[in-house]
Amino acid sequence: MTSLEFDPAATVGMSAPAEPVATENGRAGLATWRVFRKEPLGIISLVILALLIVVALAAPLLAPYPASYGTDVLKPPSLQYVFGTDSLGRDVLGEVIWGTQQSLLVAIAASVIAIAFGTLVAVLGAYFKKLDGFISVIVDLTLSLPVLPLMILIAALVGPSTGTIIAVVAAFSWPEVTRLVRSQALTIVNLPYVDAARLMTTSPLWIISRHIVPAVTPVIVVSVVVTASRAVLSAAGLAFLGLGDPTTWSWGRILYEAQQSGAMSSAWWLTLFPSIAILLLVLSATLLSIAYNDARNPRNRAR
C-alpha cells in the first residue's frame, strides 16, 4: 500500500476526539439544568416522581402487605385507616403503597423494552435508507391498529401475569418511540460530521453508537417519561378489566376489586386514592417531559 492510499481500518482511532464531544454534551447538560430548575412545574413533577419511587422502594417499611381479609369492612378514612378499608377489611393505604411498587415496575420495565427496541429500529431506519421505507410502513400499520382491544385479547389469551402486562404494553409502545426518534435521527445522519465519520470508518455500528445515538439522547429521555406514563395507564386499564396479575397489588387491581365487590359507588375512597395516584404519576411525568423539552431548547437557554 502506497502512502497515498486510504486505509479505513487504520483511521478508526483517528476519529473525532471524544473529549470535545463529551465536553460539549456536558455544557449543554448544565445549560439545560440551569433553565430546568427555574421551571416550578418541572421541579414539582420531578419531586413527585422521586417520592413515588421512594414509596415503591420503601413499601415494606411503610406498610405491611395487605392481608387476605380484616374485621373492619368498608371503613371510611379515619385516623386509624387513613385511606379507609375495602370490602374485605384490608387497609387501602397499604394497597396503594404496594400498588406503587407494582405500577412503577410495569412502567419502568415496559418503557425500557419499548425505548430500546424503538430506538434501535429508528436509528437503523435512519442510517440505512433501504430499511426506512419498510420500517415506516410497519410503524404506521402498528399505530393504526386498535391498541386497547388487541392488548385485551393478547393478555386474555396468554394469561394474566406481570410479565404478560409488561410485554403487551411494550409491544404497543415502541412504534411511537420509533416515530419520535426517527424524525431526529434523519436530521442527524445528514450532518457533515456524520459524513466525515463515514470516511474514517466503514463500521455502521461504530457511527451509530458514537454519533447518532448520543445526538438523539435528549429525545430518548423525553420518550422514556412519556412512555412510562402511558404504560401506567395501559397497565391500570388491563388490571381494571381483570387482566392484571392477581398475585400482586397494583392501582388497577384496587379499582377492579372495588368494582367486583359492588362498592365502587358507595365507598368513594376505594376509587379516589388509587385514581389520585395514577393521576399524579401520569401528570407529573407529562409535565416533566414538557419542562425538560423546553429547557433543552437553545432559545430558552439563551435567555
C-alpha positions as CSV (number, residue, x, y, z in Angstrom):
1,M,0.0,0.0,0.0
2,T,1.5,3.4,-1.0
3,S,1.4,6.4,1.1
4,L,-1.4,7.9,-1.0
5,E,-3.8,5.1,-0.4
6,F,-6.5,5.3,2.3
7,D,-6.9,2.6,4.8
8,P,-10.2,3.0,6.8
9,A,-9.2,0.4,9.4
10,A,-6.1,2.4,10.2
11,T,-8.1,5.6,10.9
12,V,-10.7,4.2,13.3
13,G,-8.7,5.5,16.2
14,M,-8.3,8.9,14.4
15,S,-12.0,9.8,14.6
16,A,-13.3,13.0,16.0
17,P,-11.9,13.1,19.6
18,A,-14.3,12.0,22.2
19,E,-13.3,14.6,24.8
20,P,-14.6,17.7,22.9
21,V,-17.8,15.9,22.2
22,A,-18.2,14.9,25.8
23,T,-17.3,18.4,26.9
24,E,-19.9,19.9,24.6
25,N,-22.6,17.5,25.8
26,G,-21.7,18.3,29.4
27,R,-22.0,22.1,28.7
28,A,-25.4,21.5,27.0
29,G,-26.5,19.4,30.0
30,L,-25.5,22.1,32.5
31,A,-27.3,24.8,30.4
32,T,-30.4,22.6,30.3
33,W,-30.3,22.1,34.0
34,R,-30.0,25.8,34.7
35,V,-33.1,26.5,32.7
36,F,-35.0,23.5,34.0
37,R,-34.5,24.3,37.7
38,K,-36.3,27.7,37.0
39,E,-39.4,25.8,35.9
40,P,-41.6,25.3,39.0
41,L,-43.8,22.7,37.4
42,G,-40.8,20.7,36.2
43,I,-39.2,20.7,39.7
44,I,-42.5,19.8,41.4
45,S,-43.1,17.0,38.9
46,L,-39.5,15.7,39.5
47,V,-40.1,15.7,43.3
48,I,-43.4,13.9,42.9
49,L,-41.8,11.2,40.7
50,A,-38.9,10.9,43.2
51,L,-41.3,10.5,46.1
52,L,-43.3,7.8,44.2
53,I,-40.0,5.9,43.6
54,V,-39.1,6.2,47.3
55,V,-42.5,4.9,48.3
56,A,-42.1,1.9,45.9
57,L,-38.7,1.0,47.2
58,A,-39.6,1.5,50.9
59,A,-43.0,-0.2,50.7
60,P,-42.1,-3.0,53.2
61,L,-41.1,-0.3,55.7
62,L,-44.1,1.9,55.2
63,A,-47.0,-0.6,55.4
64,P,-47.5,-4.3,55.9
65,Y,-48.5,-6.3,52.8
66,P,-52.4,-6.2,52.7
67,A,-53.8,-9.4,54.4
68,S,-56.4,-11.6,52.8
69,Y,-59.2,-10.1,55.0
70,G,-59.9,-8.0,58.1
71,T,-62.6,-7.3,60.6
72,D,-63.2,-3.6,59.8
73,V,-65.1,-3.7,56.5
74,L,-65.6,-0.6,54.3
75,K,-64.5,1.8,56.9
76,P,-64.2,5.4,55.6
77,P,-60.9,7.3,56.0
78,S,-60.0,8.0,59.7
79,L,-57.1,8.3,61.9
80,Q,-56.8,4.5,62.2
81,Y,-57.3,3.9,58.5
82,V,-56.0,7.0,56.6
83,F,-57.3,5.7,53.2
84,G,-60.2,3.6,54.7
85,T,-60.7,-0.1,54.2
86,D,-62.1,-2.2,51.3
87,S,-64.9,-4.8,51.2
88,L,-62.7,-7.4,52.9
89,G,-61.4,-5.1,55.6
90,R,-58.0,-4.5,54.1
91,D,-56.2,-1.2,54.5
92,V,-56.4,0.8,51.3
93,L,-53.3,2.8,52.2
94,G,-51.3,-0.4,52.2
95,E,-52.8,-1.4,48.9
96,V,-51.9,1.9,47.3
97,I,-48.3,1.8,48.7
98,W,-47.7,-1.8,47.5
99,G,-49.6,-0.9,44.2
100,T,-47.0,1.9,43.7
101,Q,-44.3,-0.8,43.6
102,Q,-46.0,-2.9,41.0
103,S,-47.2,0.0,38.9
104,L,-43.7,1.6,38.7
105,L,-42.2,-1.8,37.9
106,V,-44.5,-2.3,35.0
107,A,-44.0,1.3,33.8
108,I,-40.2,1.2,34.0
109,A,-39.8,-2.3,32.5
110,A,-42.2,-1.7,29.7
111,S,-40.6,1.7,29.0
112,V,-37.0,0.2,28.9
113,I,-38.1,-2.5,26.4
114,A,-40.1,-0.1,24.2
115,I,-37.3,2.6,24.3
116,A,-34.5,0.1,23.5
117,F,-36.4,-1.6,20.6
118,G,-37.9,1.6,19.3
119,T,-34.6,3.5,19.3
120,L,-32.8,0.6,17.6
121,V,-35.4,0.4,14.9
122,A,-35.4,4.2,14.4
123,V,-31.6,4.6,14.1
124,L,-31.3,1.6,11.8
125,G,-34.0,3.0,9.5
126,A,-32.5,6.5,9.5
127,Y,-29.0,5.2,8.7
128,F,-29.9,2.5,6.2
129,K,-32.2,4.1,3.7
130,K,-33.3,0.8,2.2
131,L,-34.8,-0.2,5.6
132,D,-36.5,3.2,6.2
133,G,-39.5,2.6,3.9
134,F,-40.2,-0.8,5.3
135,I,-39.9,0.4,8.9
136,S,-42.2,3.3,8.2
137,V,-44.9,1.0,6.9
138,I,-44.6,-1.2,9.9
139,V,-44.8,1.7,12.3
140,D,-47.8,3.3,10.5
141,L,-49.6,0.0,10.4
142,T,-49.0,-0.7,14.1
143,L,-50.1,2.8,15.1
144,S,-53.3,2.4,13.1
145,L,-54.3,-0.7,14.9
146,P,-56.9,-0.6,17.7
147,V,-54.5,-0.9,20.6
148,L,-56.8,-1.5,23.6
149,P,-58.8,-4.4,22.1
150,L,-55.6,-6.1,20.9
151,M,-54.0,-5.6,24.3
152,I,-57.1,-7.1,26.0
153,L,-57.1,-10.1,23.5
154,I,-53.4,-10.9,24.0
155,A,-53.5,-10.6,27.7
156,A,-56.6,-12.8,27.9
157,L,-55.1,-15.5,25.6
158,V,-51.6,-15.6,27.3
159,G,-52.9,-15.3,30.8
160,P,-52.7,-12.5,33.5
161,S,-49.2,-12.0,34.9
162,T,-46.7,-9.2,35.4
163,G,-44.6,-10.4,32.6
164,T,-47.5,-10.5,30.2
165,I,-48.6,-7.0,31.1
166,I,-45.0,-5.7,30.6
167,A,-44.7,-7.5,27.2
168,V,-48.1,-6.3,25.9
169,V,-47.6,-2.7,26.9
170,A,-44.0,-2.6,25.5
171,A,-45.2,-4.3,22.2
172,F,-47.7,-1.5,21.6
173,S,-45.5,1.4,22.8
174,W,-42.3,1.1,20.7
175,P,-43.9,2.5,17.4
176,E,-44.4,5.9,19.0
177,V,-40.8,5.9,20.2
178,T,-39.6,4.9,16.8
179,R,-41.5,7.7,15.1
180,L,-40.2,10.3,17.5
181,V,-36.6,9.2,17.5
182,R,-36.6,8.6,13.7
183,S,-37.5,12.2,13.0
184,Q,-34.5,13.4,14.9
185,A,-32.2,10.7,13.6
186,L,-33.0,11.5,9.9
187,T,-31.6,15.0,10.5
188,I,-28.5,13.8,12.3
189,V,-27.4,11.3,9.6
190,N,-27.2,14.1,7.0
191,L,-25.0,16.4,9.1
192,P,-21.4,16.9,8.0
193,Y,-19.7,15.3,11.0
194,V,-21.6,12.0,10.3
195,D,-20.3,12.2,6.6
196,A,-16.8,12.7,8.0
197,A,-17.2,9.7,10.2
198,R,-18.1,7.6,7.2
199,L,-14.8,8.5,5.7
200,M,-12.9,7.4,8.8
201,T,-14.6,4.0,9.3
202,T,-16.7,1.5,7.4
203,S,-18.4,0.3,10.6
204,P,-22.0,1.4,10.8
205,L,-22.2,0.2,14.3
206,W,-19.4,2.5,15.4
207,I,-21.0,5.5,13.7
208,I,-24.4,4.8,15.1
209,S,-23.2,4.2,18.7
210,R,-20.7,7.1,18.8
211,H,-22.5,9.8,16.8
212,I,-26.2,9.1,16.1
213,V,-27.4,7.6,19.4
214,P,-25.7,10.4,21.6
215,A,-27.3,13.0,19.3
216,V,-30.8,11.6,19.8
217,T,-30.4,11.0,23.5
218,P,-32.5,14.1,24.6
219,V,-35.4,12.8,22.5
220,I,-35.0,9.4,24.1
221,V,-35.2,10.9,27.6
222,V,-38.5,12.6,26.7
223,S,-39.7,9.3,25.2
224,V,-38.9,7.4,28.5
225,V,-41.0,9.7,30.6
226,V,-44.0,9.8,28.2
227,T,-43.9,6.0,27.5
228,A,-43.7,5.3,31.3
229,S,-46.9,7.4,31.9
230,R,-48.7,5.6,29.1
231,A,-47.6,2.3,30.4
232,V,-49.1,3.0,33.8
233,L,-52.4,3.9,32.2
234,S,-52.4,0.8,30.0
235,A,-51.4,-1.5,32.9
236,A,-54.1,0.1,35.1
237,G,-56.7,-0.4,32.4
238,L,-55.9,-4.0,31.9
239,A,-55.9,-4.7,35.6
240,F,-59.2,-2.9,36.0
241,L,-60.6,-5.3,33.4
242,G,-59.4,-8.3,35.4
243,L,-56.3,-9.0,33.2
244,G,-53.7,-7.9,35.7
245,D,-51.5,-10.1,37.9
246,P,-53.9,-11.4,40.6
247,T,-51.0,-12.3,42.9
248,T,-49.7,-8.7,43.3
249,W,-51.2,-5.4,44.2
250,S,-51.5,-2.6,41.6
251,W,-53.6,0.5,41.4
252,G,-55.6,-1.1,38.7
253,R,-56.3,-4.1,40.9
254,I,-57.7,-1.9,43.6
255,L,-60.2,-0.4,41.2
256,Y,-61.0,-3.8,39.8
257,E,-61.8,-5.3,43.2
258,A,-63.8,-2.2,44.2
259,Q,-65.9,-2.8,41.0
260,Q,-66.2,-6.5,41.6
261,S,-67.4,-6.0,45.2
262,G,-70.1,-3.5,44.1
263,A,-68.7,-0.9,46.5
264,M,-67.3,1.4,43.8
265,S,-70.3,3.8,44.0
266,S,-70.9,3.6,47.8
267,A,-67.3,3.6,49.1
268,W,-65.8,6.6,47.4
269,W,-62.4,6.2,48.9
270,L,-61.8,2.9,47.1
271,T,-61.6,4.7,43.8
272,L,-60.4,8.1,44.9
273,F,-57.0,7.3,46.2
274,P,-55.7,4.9,43.5
275,S,-57.1,7.3,40.9
276,I,-55.2,10.1,42.5
277,A,-52.0,8.0,42.5
278,I,-52.4,7.3,38.8
279,L,-53.2,10.9,38.1
280,L,-50.1,12.1,40.0
281,L,-47.8,9.8,38.2
282,V,-49.1,10.5,34.7
283,L,-49.5,14.2,35.2
284,S,-46.0,14.6,36.7
285,A,-44.4,12.5,34.0
286,T,-46.1,14.6,31.3
287,L,-45.2,17.9,32.9
288,L,-41.6,16.8,33.5
289,S,-41.2,15.8,29.8
290,I,-42.6,19.2,28.7
291,A,-40.3,21.1,31.1
292,Y,-37.3,19.2,30.0
293,N,-38.1,19.6,26.4
294,D,-38.5,23.4,26.9
295,A,-35.2,23.6,28.9
296,R,-33.1,21.9,26.2
297,N,-34.4,24.4,23.6
298,P,-31.5,26.6,22.7
299,R,-33.7,29.6,22.5
300,N,-34.8,29.2,26.2
301,R,-31.2,28.6,27.3
302,A,-30.1,31.8,25.6
303,R,-32.5,33.9,27.7
